[in-house]
């Protein structure tokens, strides 16, 4: 019996040793023409793709890198276009190569020990490396024991000298603007009602209109303090410039908020009494 236990212990020790000295395979990145690689349109307009795993070929000597923003810009232009940034980096890539080509870790023995929730909103820049011969490789990341990328190599690239930026533009349909920026790109006159709203919650992004024509999105870092705004007096003037946003009231109904930047300068939550905008609120949209 003792021999059986000793044999089992030896097998376990050898297995653990073998597990420690072997590493998960990482493919080698293919070398392609540099002009064949383009920055993808960021999610959620473009497709979300898995982070690559490939290492850099031994005979590939990078002299530059391209990184692509994983997010669309915070503002939409009047023509309904939105941008995302491509950046070029140059310098000494030795440290970046060392970090990118690290070995991946073995999967954790107990998957329950992995806290992936912290990475749900983490989107890494897409990137590739360039050499002096018009070639490129789309290298990837080593992964930790939870299968999550180790982005140290990318972070090292982004400490090098940024030599150029390119602003890519795409057009968004009105429906997508409403979903992503929580305001409608189609003008709708406000509907005044009675009573003061309670439990009102708005974001910081607004659609701007000049004589009912969409003029892009804007934002304010000043919260709309409804409780502190007085009721607006009767006013016959009409506004030529307004900003609007969509919000949920205390009944969980989705409504539109309109702020007049000229004319009567009112804050009108649809279905509620108009309020008088403060000077500070109006100035936040200047």
PyMOL commands that set and color helices and strands:
alter all, ss='L'
color gray80, all
select helices_A, chain A and resi 2-21+34-36+94-100+111-113+116-119+152-157+174-181+226-228+279-283
alter helices_A, ss='H'
color red, helices_A
select strands_A, chain A and resi 31-33+64-68+81-90+126-130+135-137+161-171+205-210+213-219+241-248+254-260+266-269+275-276
alter strands_A, ss='S'
color yellow, strands_A
deselect
rebuild
show_as cartoon
